[in-house]
């Protein structure tokens, strides 16, 4: 689905040994889905047999808690700090594959980042251990010799791939013109497509589009699985420590959300707004993947993020 070429690139790296791979991108781009595709791929299951460990990190707030989560997957009893025991376990058995999903939760805060990077470095010193992380943003943790070539942050889907993903969920009985209206709302973000496609499958395209006019992103933020919420995904990115440490990045995000064509660097510098360190704010948005630069180097935000921000208070431009 999303990531056919990227999955092929990752499998190529696995054929070369025990890789260290970072899957990056904005919330909703399919990072977790890609990581799960890797862990369940026939080549990977054959190579690692029962030694594949998929650890969701969003409940960890420190290195010791991360080590505890990993230890639990290894069948270890809870302890004060399982770091050394986890390292010994991976060193004494081979080969192993460790997947750390949502790693940004514990890596982003400055108080824990150094310790997390040191732990990752120790893990990657184990030659027989393959490490795959998935995290929001565009920045890889340092102190790790990531396998080259690096994976680029996951982009939105190409139109053909977006159409295929939609049809796989909602069938192909819908007029192309109406489908294009749906895709225009998603900017081809996999999570948005999946959520809207399920709604279309239940309600039909016209009914869903009519509801969108009044409900916007709230329309796809209800359900039993909170991990599928689009608004939750965007909120997590907006509340990241990197954004918190650059408060006016929120103002720049809101400003960009009013400008579908985005802003060039020249316009950013010349914009008459109360945003002081506007280039620093730009860097914060890029690092957290809340914004991106297009082929012409204009700074933009994706449609679902624009729609979400449109529901919030926007800054007054002066």
C-alpha positions, -999 to +999 in steps of 0.1 A: +000+000+000+018+031+012+053+021+012+060-004-015+093+013-026+104+022+009+097-014+021+118-027-008+146-003+003+144-015+039+145-051+029+176-044+008+193-031+039+183-062+059+200-084+032+233-066+039+234-075+076+219-061+108+208-026+098+201+005+120+171+022+103+150+052+112+116+056+097+106+093+100+078+115+089+047+134+100+020+119+121-004+100+098+022+091+071+022+054+078+054+049+099+039+023+122+022+005+092+055+004+074+073-009+105+047-037+109+050-046+073+088-050+078+084-072+110+059-095+093+076-097+059+086-133+050+123-124+045+125-108+080+105-136+097+128-162+081+159-144+092+149-136+128+124-164+135+110-157+171+136-130+178+115-101+166+104-076+192+080-048+184+079-023+213+056+007+214+073+034+233+046+060+240+042+051+277+079+055+284+093+088+298+129+078+307+157+054+296+149+030+325+112+029+315+121+023+279+145-005+290+116-019+311+093-020+282+119-038+261+126-062+290+089-070+293+088-081+256+119-102+264+100-120+292+119-103+320+105-095+354+101-058+362+132-042+378+145-008+388+166-005+357+168-033+332+193-015+308+222-038+315+201-069+316+185-061+282+219-054+267+233-087+280+203-106+267+206-092+232+244-098+232+240-135+242+214-144+216+215-139+179+202-126+156+176-103+170+154-075+156+142-047+178+115-023+166+109+009+187+077+026+176+067+061+186+102+066+200+098+104+198+077+103+230+107+095+251+134+110+229+120+145+223+122+158+259+156+173+265+159+158+300+158+123+286+173+127+251+209+123+260+202+091+280+181+076+252+207+083+226+234+066+248+211+036+252+205+034+215+243+037+210+249+007+233+222-013+215+238-007+181+272-018+194+257-053+194+266-065+159+239-091+157+211-068+167+191-051+140+174-018+152+144-002+135+129+029+150+097+048+139+092+084+151+075+116+142+096+144+127+126+145+104+155+142+128+173+110+136+187+105+172+225+111+173+252+088+186+239+060+163+257+049+132+225+047+111+228+024+080+232+042+048+216+052+025+193+069+050+155+066+045+139+099+036+110+110+058+078+094+045+060+117+020+023+117+011+013+090-013+014+094-050-020+098-066-022+063-080-012+048-046-037+070-028-064+059-052-055+022-047-055+025-010-089+042-010-104+016-034-091-013-013-112+001+016-142+017-001-145-001-034-143+014-069-179+024-075-174+061-067-170+087-096-135+098-101-145+135-098-159+129-064-129+108-053-106+137-063-126+159-039-119+134-012-082+133-019-080+171-019-091+169+018-063+144+027-033+157+008-027+120+002-018+113+039-023+076+045-041+080+078-065+106+064-072+084+034-079+054+055-102+072+079-122+090+051-124+058+030-140+039+059-165+067+062-172+067+025-177+030+026-204+034+052-220+067+042-211+073+005-189+101-010-216+128-012-228+124+023-193+124+037-183+155+018-215+172+030-206+164+066-170+176+061-182+211+054-194+215+090-173+190+109-139+191+092-113+170+109-136+162+138-154+139+114-125+115+114-116+118+151-143+095+165-141+058+171-129+031+194-092+032+184-077+064+196-045+057+177-064+063+145-076+098+154-062+124+130-067+152+154-049+133+181-020+126+158-017+164+150-021+173+186+008+150+197+030+167+172+020+202+183+026+193+220+061+180+214+089+194+236+106+209+205+075+230+198+070+238+235+106+252+236+098+274+206+064+288+216+059+311+186+062+280+163+025+276+170+019+311+157+038+304+125+019+271+120-014+290+124-002+316+099+008+290+073-025+273+078-042+304+064-019+304+033-025+273+010+004+284-012+028+287+018+056+312+022+091+315+007+121+323+029+121+359+016+085+363+026+092+347+059+118+373+067+097+401+055+064+391+070+051+417+094+040+396+123+048+394+160+068+362+154+104+371+164+126+342+156+107+332+125+134+311+110+139+292+143+102+286+143+104+273+108+131+248+118+110+236+147+080+229+124+102+211+099+119+190+125+085+179+139+071+174+103+042+198+110+054+217+079+074+209+048+091+226+020+079+219-016+100+216-047+103+254-049+115+256-013+082+272-001+072+264+035+037+248+036+015+226+058-007+198+046-044+202+041-055+181+071-032+202+094-046+234+078-082+223+084-073+213+120-056+246+127-085+265+112-106+254+141-082+271+166-074+307+173-053+321+145-027+349+151-034+385+141-010+395+113+003+430+117 
